[in-house]
Structures are given as structure tokens and as C-alpha cells.
Amino acid sequence: MNFIILLYYSLILFLIGLWGLVVIRNNLLSLLLSVELMLFGISFSFLFFSLILDDLTGQFITFFILTIAAAESAVGLALLVLYYRLRGLIDIDFIITLKG
């Protein structure tokens, strides 16, 4: 199996997440999904290097990254729902202009 192609797939996932984080910044949900894509891209690269090196360390790191990503998603979505209930929108430009 050609592992370089698999590493390119993880790089493409990471770059799509980075592009969404930098360019698409419409609302908080797209930012949260972009961060998740970046974490999944990094996790895939750890998994592929774990397969290449025949070591379990990359798989353990991936497990911890996915656990932290799940907790981050839960907290982020809870804050997103709470903010939507209070303000009625989740536009990032409106949130940045708030002061306190």
C-alpha cells in the first residue's frame, strides 16, 4: 500500500479545515467544523505513521485526539446553542464586534 497517498489525504483534510477556518468564517458552526477537520487530518497522519513505523504510539495519540475533539465539540455546540437562544443568530462578525 502506498502510504504517501494516504498522507496526502490527511494533508488535504487538514488544509480543507484550515481553509474553512481562515477563509469561510461565516458563523461559529463552520469554525467548529473546520477545527474538527483539522484534528481529523492530524489524527489520520498519526495513524498512517503508526502503520509505517509499526508502533502503537500513534494510535494512542489518535485516541486521545479524538477524545479531546469529542469533548471540544460537545462544549462548543453547547455554547453555540446557548448563544443562539440568547441572540438569535450565530454570525461571527456580530460576535467579534461585541465588547463585554
Secondary structure, DSSP 8 states (H G I E B T S, - for coil): --HHHHHHHHHHHHHHHHHHHHT---BHHHHHHHHHHHHHHHHHHHHHHHHHHT-SHHHHHHHHHHHHHHHHHHHHHHHHHHHHHHHS--BHHHHHH---
